[in-house]
Amino acid sequence: MAKVTITLDTEDMTLAEDFKSVGQLVTMLKAATNIPSAPYMTKSEVARFMGLKSVTSVDKWIKKGLPVVKIDGMNLLIKRQTLIDWLAEHETTE
């Protein structure tokens, strides 16, 4: 697990006082650092990386051509940079 250090100056103390408990701050930090960082991700990790609640959208993207790596013909992995590039190719101004 990554070690996170936070330093607050006097101006930041007001912000720190806004938190109801240290537990809330810890929960928020854990959530912020829970984004997958490996070069290859499972569909569930892609969903979490994109802030999605389920893999349904990821499945749709795969059907629309998002490249995947198949291991043993079953396990799908998606390369992080490939996902980012694929999404960039599908950007619209709508």
Phi and psi in radians as a Rosetta constraint file:
Dihedral C 1 N 2 CA 2 C 2 CIRCULARHARMONIC -1.292 0.35
Dihedral N 2 CA 2 C 2 N 3 CIRCULARHARMONIC 2.484 0.35
Dihedral C 2 N 3 CA 3 C 3 CIRCULARHARMONIC -1.574 0.35
Dihedral N 3 CA 3 C 3 N 4 CIRCULARHARMONIC 2.279 0.35
Dihedral C 3 N 4 CA 4 C 4 CIRCULARHARMONIC -2.039 0.35
Dihedral N 4 CA 4 C 4 N 5 CIRCULARHARMONIC 2.230 0.35
Dihedral C 4 N 5 CA 5 C 5 CIRCULARHARMONIC -2.048 0.35
Dihedral N 5 CA 5 C 5 N 6 CIRCULARHARMONIC 2.323 0.35
Dihedral C 5 N 6 CA 6 C 6 CIRCULARHARMONIC -2.137 0.35
Dihedral N 6 CA 6 C 6 N 7 CIRCULARHARMONIC 2.262 0.35
Dihedral C 6 N 7 CA 7 C 7 CIRCULARHARMONIC -2.021 0.35
Dihedral N 7 CA 7 C 7 N 8 CIRCULARHARMONIC 2.214 0.35
Dihedral C 7 N 8 CA 8 C 8 CIRCULARHARMONIC -1.957 0.35
Dihedral N 8 CA 8 C 8 N 9 CIRCULARHARMONIC 2.298 0.35
Dihedral C 8 N 9 CA 9 C 9 CIRCULARHARMONIC -1.634 0.35
Dihedral N 9 CA 9 C 9 N 10 CIRCULARHARMONIC -3.128 0.35
Dihedral C 9 N 10 CA 10 C 10 CIRCULARHARMONIC -0.999 0.35
Dihedral N 10 CA 10 C 10 N 11 CIRCULARHARMONIC -0.708 0.35
Dihedral C 10 N 11 CA 11 C 11 CIRCULARHARMONIC -1.158 0.35
Dihedral N 11 CA 11 C 11 N 12 CIRCULARHARMONIC -0.569 0.35
Dihedral C 11 N 12 CA 12 C 12 CIRCULARHARMONIC -1.352 0.35
Dihedral N 12 CA 12 C 12 N 13 CIRCULARHARMONIC -0.259 0.35
Dihedral C 12 N 13 CA 13 C 13 CIRCULARHARMONIC -1.060 0.35
Dihedral N 13 CA 13 C 13 N 14 CIRCULARHARMONIC -0.594 0.35
Dihedral C 13 N 14 CA 14 C 14 CIRCULARHARMONIC -1.060 0.35
Dihedral N 14 CA 14 C 14 N 15 CIRCULARHARMONIC -0.746 0.35
Dihedral C 14 N 15 CA 15 C 15 CIRCULARHARMONIC -1.077 0.35
Dihedral N 15 CA 15 C 15 N 16 CIRCULARHARMONIC -0.785 0.35
Dihedral C 15 N 16 CA 16 C 16 CIRCULARHARMONIC -1.086 0.35
Dihedral N 16 CA 16 C 16 N 17 CIRCULARHARMONIC -0.615 0.35
Dihedral C 16 N 17 CA 17 C 17 CIRCULARHARMONIC -1.198 0.35
Dihedral N 17 CA 17 C 17 N 18 CIRCULARHARMONIC -0.365 0.35
Dihedral C 17 N 18 CA 18 C 18 CIRCULARHARMONIC -1.218 0.35
Dihedral N 18 CA 18 C 18 N 19 CIRCULARHARMONIC -0.379 0.35
Dihedral C 18 N 19 CA 19 C 19 CIRCULARHARMONIC -1.327 0.35
Dihedral N 19 CA 19 C 19 N 20 CIRCULARHARMONIC 2.310 0.35
Dihedral C 19 N 20 CA 20 C 20 CIRCULARHARMONIC -1.215 0.35
Dihedral N 20 CA 20 C 20 N 21 CIRCULARHARMONIC -0.501 0.35
Dihedral C 20 N 21 CA 21 C 21 CIRCULARHARMONIC -2.756 0.35
Dihedral N 21 CA 21 C 21 N 22 CIRCULARHARMONIC 2.813 0.35
Dihedral C 21 N 22 CA 22 C 22 CIRCULARHARMONIC -1.101 0.35
Dihedral N 22 CA 22 C 22 N 23 CIRCULARHARMONIC -0.559 0.35
Dihedral C 22 N 23 CA 23 C 23 CIRCULARHARMONIC -1.031 0.35
Dihedral N 23 CA 23 C 23 N 24 CIRCULARHARMONIC -0.673 0.35
Dihedral C 23 N 24 CA 24 C 24 CIRCULARHARMONIC -1.110 0.35
Dihedral N 24 CA 24 C 24 N 25 CIRCULARHARMONIC -0.754 0.35
Dihedral C 24 N 25 CA 25 C 25 CIRCULARHARMONIC -1.098 0.35
Dihedral N 25 CA 25 C 25 N 26 CIRCULARHARMONIC -0.755 0.35
Dihedral C 25 N 26 CA 26 C 26 CIRCULARHARMONIC -1.087 0.35
Dihedral N 26 CA 26 C 26 N 27 CIRCULARHARMONIC -0.756 0.35
Dihedral C 26 N 27 CA 27 C 27 CIRCULARHARMONIC -1.062 0.35
Dihedral N 27 CA 27 C 27 N 28 CIRCULARHARMONIC -0.760 0.35
Dihedral C 27 N 28 CA 28 C 28 CIRCULARHARMONIC -1.133 0.35
Dihedral N 28 CA 28 C 28 N 29 CIRCULARHARMONIC -0.713 0.35
Dihedral C 28 N 29 CA 29 C 29 CIRCULARHARMONIC -1.157 0.35
Dihedral N 29 CA 29 C 29 N 30 CIRCULARHARMONIC -0.699 0.35
Dihedral C 29 N 30 CA 30 C 30 CIRCULARHARMONIC -1.094 0.35
Dihedral N 30 CA 30 C 30 N 31 CIRCULARHARMONIC -0.749 0.35
Dihedral C 30 N 31 CA 31 C 31 CIRCULARHARMONIC -1.113 0.35
Dihedral N 31 CA 31 C 31 N 32 CIRCULARHARMONIC -0.704 0.35
Dihedral C 31 N 32 CA 32 C 32 CIRCULARHARMONIC -1.193 0.35
Dihedral N 32 CA 32 C 32 N 33 CIRCULARHARMONIC -0.493 0.35
Dihedral C 32 N 33 CA 33 C 33 CIRCULARHARMONIC -1.740 0.35
Dihedral N 33 CA 33 C 33 N 34 CIRCULARHARMONIC 0.139 0.35
Dihedral C 33 N 34 CA 34 C 34 CIRCULARHARMONIC -1.625 0.35
Dihedral N 34 CA 34 C 34 N 35 CIRCULARHARMONIC 0.245 0.35
Dihedral C 34 N 35 CA 35 C 35 CIRCULARHARMONIC -1.443 0.35
Dihedral N 35 CA 35 C 35 N 36 CIRCULARHARMONIC 2.251 0.35
Dihedral C 35 N 36 CA 36 C 36 CIRCULARHARMONIC -0.999 0.35
Dihedral N 36 CA 36 C 36 N 37 CIRCULARHARMONIC 2.454 0.35
Dihedral C 36 N 37 CA 37 C 37 CIRCULARHARMONIC -2.148 0.35
Dihedral N 37 CA 37 C 37 N 38 CIRCULARHARMONIC -0.026 0.35
Dihedral C 37 N 38 CA 38 C 38 CIRCULARHARMONIC -1.201 0.35
Dihedral N 38 CA 38 C 38 N 39 CIRCULARHARMONIC 2.677 0.35
Dihedral C 38 N 39 CA 39 C 39 CIRCULARHARMONIC -1.152 0.35
Dihedral N 39 CA 39 C 39 N 40 CIRCULARHARMONIC -0.473 0.35
Dihedral C 39 N 40 CA 40 C 40 CIRCULARHARMONIC -2.063 0.35
Dihedral N 40 CA 40 C 40 N 41 CIRCULARHARMONIC 2.446 0.35
Dihedral C 40 N 41 CA 41 C 41 CIRCULARHARMONIC -2.257 0.35
Dihedral N 41 CA 41 C 41 N 42 CIRCULARHARMONIC 2.647 0.35
Dihedral C 41 N 42 CA 42 C 42 CIRCULARHARMONIC -1.359 0.35
Dihedral N 42 CA 42 C 42 N 43 CIRCULARHARMONIC 2.999 0.35
Dihedral C 42 N 43 CA 43 C 43 CIRCULARHARMONIC -1.058 0.35
Dihedral N 43 CA 43 C 43 N 44 CIRCULARHARMONIC -0.689 0.35
Dihedral C 43 N 44 CA 44 C 44 CIRCULARHARMONIC -1.113 0.35
Dihedral N 44 CA 44 C 44 N 45 CIRCULARHARMONIC -0.705 0.35
Dihedral C 44 N 45 CA 45 C 45 CIRCULARHARMONIC -1.180 0.35
Dihedral N 45 CA 45 C 45 N 46 CIRCULARHARMONIC -0.650 0.35
Dihedral C 45 N 46 CA 46 C 46 CIRCULARHARMONIC -1.084 0.35
Dihedral N 46 CA 46 C 46 N 47 CIRCULARHARMONIC -0.780 0.35
Dihedral C 46 N 47 CA 47 C 47 CIRCULARHARMONIC -1.036 0.35
Dihedral N 47 CA 47 C 47 N 48 CIRCULARHARMONIC -0.788 0.35
Dihedral C 47 N 48 CA 48 C 48 CIRCULARHARMONIC -1.144 0.35
Dihedral N 48 CA 48 C 48 N 49 CIRCULARHARMONIC -0.729 0.35
Dihedral C 48 N 49 CA 49 C 49 CIRCULARHARMONIC -1.025 0.35
Dihedral N 49 CA 49 C 49 N 50 CIRCULARHARMONIC -0.656 0.35
Dihedral C 49 N 50 CA 50 C 50 CIRCULARHARMONIC -1.567 0.35
Dihedral N 50 CA 50 C 50 N 51 CIRCULARHARMONIC -0.058 0.35
Dihedral C 50 N 51 CA 51 C 51 CIRCULARHARMONIC 1.354 0.35
Dihedral N 51 CA 51 C 51 N 52 CIRCULARHARMONIC 0.452 0.35
Dihedral C 51 N 52 CA 52 C 52 CIRCULARHARMONIC -1.622 0.35
Dihedral N 52 CA 52 C 52 N 53 CIRCULARHARMONIC 2.669 0.35
Dihedral C 52 N 53 CA 53 C 53 CIRCULARHARMONIC -1.435 0.35
Dihedral N 53 CA 53 C 53 N 54 CIRCULARHARMONIC -0.416 0.35
Dihedral C 53 N 54 CA 54 C 54 CIRCULARHARMONIC -2.552 0.35
Dihedral N 54 CA 54 C 54 N 55 CIRCULARHARMONIC 3.073 0.35
Dihedral C 54 N 55 CA 55 C 55 CIRCULARHARMONIC -1.543 0.35
Dihedral N 55 CA 55 C 55 N 56 CIRCULARHARMONIC 0.061 0.35
Dihedral C 55 N 56 CA 56 C 56 CIRCULARHARMONIC -0.964 0.35
Dihedral N 56 CA 56 C 56 N 57 CIRCULARHARMONIC -0.823 0.35
Dihedral C 56 N 57 CA 57 C 57 CIRCULARHARMONIC -1.135 0.35
Dihedral N 57 CA 57 C 57 N 58 CIRCULARHARMONIC -0.661 0.35
Dihedral C 57 N 58 CA 58 C 58 CIRCULARHARMONIC -1.093 0.35
Dihedral N 58 CA 58 C 58 N 59 CIRCULARHARMONIC -0.752 0.35
Dihedral C 58 N 59 CA 59 C 59 CIRCULARHARMONIC -1.036 0.35
Dihedral N 59 CA 59 C 59 N 60 CIRCULARHARMONIC -0.721 0.35
Dihedral C 59 N 60 CA 60 C 60 CIRCULARHARMONIC -1.125 0.35
Dihedral N 60 CA 60 C 60 N 61 CIRCULARHARMONIC -0.716 0.35
Dihedral C 60 N 61 CA 61 C 61 CIRCULARHARMONIC -1.107 0.35
Dihedral N 61 CA 61 C 61 N 62 CIRCULARHARMONIC -0.677 0.35
Dihedral C 61 N 62 CA 62 C 62 CIRCULARHARMONIC -1.106 0.35
Dihedral N 62 CA 62 C 62 N 63 CIRCULARHARMONIC -0.747 0.35
Dihedral C 62 N 63 CA 63 C 63 CIRCULARHARMONIC -1.109 0.35
Dihedral N 63 CA 63 C 63 N 64 CIRCULARHARMONIC -0.509 0.35
Dihedral C 63 N 64 CA 64 C 64 CIRCULARHARMONIC -1.526 0.35
Dihedral N 64 CA 64 C 64 N 65 CIRCULARHARMONIC 0.035 0.35
Dihedral C 64 N 65 CA 65 C 65 CIRCULARHARMONIC 2.023 0.35
Dihedral N 65 CA 65 C 65 N 66 CIRCULARHARMONIC 0.119 0.35
Dihedral C 65 N 66 CA 66 C 66 CIRCULARHARMONIC -1.081 0.35
Dihedral N 66 CA 66 C 66 N 67 CIRCULARHARMONIC 2.109 0.35
Dihedral C 66 N 67 CA 67 C 67 CIRCULARHARMONIC -1.129 0.35
Dihedral N 67 CA 67 C 67 N 68 CIRCULARHARMONIC 2.439 0.35
Dihedral C 67 N 68 CA 68 C 68 CIRCULARHARMONIC -2.288 0.35
Dihedral N 68 CA 68 C 68 N 69 CIRCULARHARMONIC 2.822 0.35
Dihedral C 68 N 69 CA 69 C 69 CIRCULARHARMONIC -1.906 0.35
Dihedral N 69 CA 69 C 69 N 70 CIRCULARHARMONIC 2.179 0.35
Dihedral C 69 N 70 CA 70 C 70 CIRCULARHARMONIC -1.764 0.35
Dihedral N 70 CA 70 C 70 N 71 CIRCULARHARMONIC 2.247 0.35
Dihedral C 70 N 71 CA 71 C 71 CIRCULARHARMONIC -1.897 0.35
Dihedral N 71 CA 71 C 71 N 72 CIRCULARHARMONIC 2.152 0.35
Dihedral C 71 N 72 CA 72 C 72 CIRCULARHARMONIC 1.003 0.35
Dihedral N 72 CA 72 C 72 N 73 CIRCULARHARMONIC 0.459 0.35
Dihedral C 72 N 73 CA 73 C 73 CIRCULARHARMONIC 1.236 0.35
Dihedral N 73 CA 73 C 73 N 74 CIRCULARHARMONIC 0.026 0.35
Dihedral C 73 N 74 CA 74 C 74 CIRCULARHARMONIC -2.191 0.35
Dihedral N 74 CA 74 C 74 N 75 CIRCULARHARMONIC -1.009 0.35
Dihedral C 74 N 75 CA 75 C 75 CIRCULARHARMONIC -1.305 0.35
Dihedral N 75 CA 75 C 75 N 76 CIRCULARHARMONIC 2.154 0.35
Dihedral C 75 N 76 CA 76 C 76 CIRCULARHARMONIC -1.737 0.35
Dihedral N 76 CA 76 C 76 N 77 CIRCULARHARMONIC 2.370 0.35
Dihedral C 76 N 77 CA 77 C 77 CIRCULARHARMONIC -2.196 0.35
Dihedral N 77 CA 77 C 77 N 78 CIRCULARHARMONIC 2.577 0.35
Dihedral C 77 N 78 CA 78 C 78 CIRCULARHARMONIC -2.171 0.35
Dihedral N 78 CA 78 C 78 N 79 CIRCULARHARMONIC 2.190 0.35
Dihedral C 78 N 79 CA 79 C 79 CIRCULARHARMONIC -1.271 0.35
Dihedral N 79 CA 79 C 79 N 80 CIRCULARHARMONIC 2.279 0.35
Dihedral C 79 N 80 CA 80 C 80 CIRCULARHARMONIC -0.931 0.35
Dihedral N 80 CA 80 C 80 N 81 CIRCULARHARMONIC -0.882 0.35
Dihedral C 80 N 81 CA 81 C 81 CIRCULARHARMONIC -1.163 0.35
Dihedral N 81 CA 81 C 81 N 82 CIRCULARHARMONIC -0.602 0.35
Dihedral C 81 N 82 CA 82 C 82 CIRCULARHARMONIC -1.100 0.35
Dihedral N 82 CA 82 C 82 N 83 CIRCULARHARMONIC -0.740 0.35
Dihedral C 82 N 83 CA 83 C 83 CIRCULARHARMONIC -1.042 0.35
Dihedral N 83 CA 83 C 83 N 84 CIRCULARHARMONIC -0.853 0.35
Dihedral C 83 N 84 CA 84 C 84 CIRCULARHARMONIC -1.059 0.35
Dihedral N 84 CA 84 C 84 N 85 CIRCULARHARMONIC -0.784 0.35
Dihedral C 84 N 85 CA 85 C 85 CIRCULARHARMONIC -1.121 0.35
Dihedral N 85 CA 85 C 85 N 86 CIRCULARHARMONIC -0.746 0.35
Dihedral C 85 N 86 CA 86 C 86 CIRCULARHARMONIC -1.104 0.35
Dihedral N 86 CA 86 C 86 N 87 CIRCULARHARMONIC -0.756 0.35
Dihedral C 86 N 87 CA 87 C 87 CIRCULARHARMONIC -1.113 0.35
Dihedral N 87 CA 87 C 87 N 88 CIRCULARHARMONIC -0.699 0.35
Dihedral C 87 N 88 CA 88 C 88 CIRCULARHARMONIC -1.096 0.35
Dihedral N 88 CA 88 C 88 N 89 CIRCULARHARMONIC -0.660 0.35
Dihedral C 88 N 89 CA 89 C 89 CIRCULARHARMONIC -1.154 0.35
Dihedral N 89 CA 89 C 89 N 90 CIRCULARHARMONIC -0.410 0.35
Dihedral C 89 N 90 CA 90 C 90 CIRCULARHARMONIC -1.803 0.35
Dihedral N 90 CA 90 C 90 N 91 CIRCULARHARMONIC 0.241 0.35
Dihedral C 90 N 91 CA 91 C 91 CIRCULARHARMONIC -1.213 0.35
Dihedral N 91 CA 91 C 91 N 92 CIRCULARHARMONIC 2.492 0.35
Dihedral C 91 N 92 CA 92 C 92 CIRCULARHARMONIC -2.322 0.35
Dihedral N 92 CA 92 C 92 N 93 CIRCULARHARMONIC 2.941 0.35
Dihedral C 92 N 93 CA 93 C 93 CIRCULARHARMONIC -1.723 0.35
Dihedral N 93 CA 93 C 93 N 94 CIRCULARHARMONIC 0.151 0.35
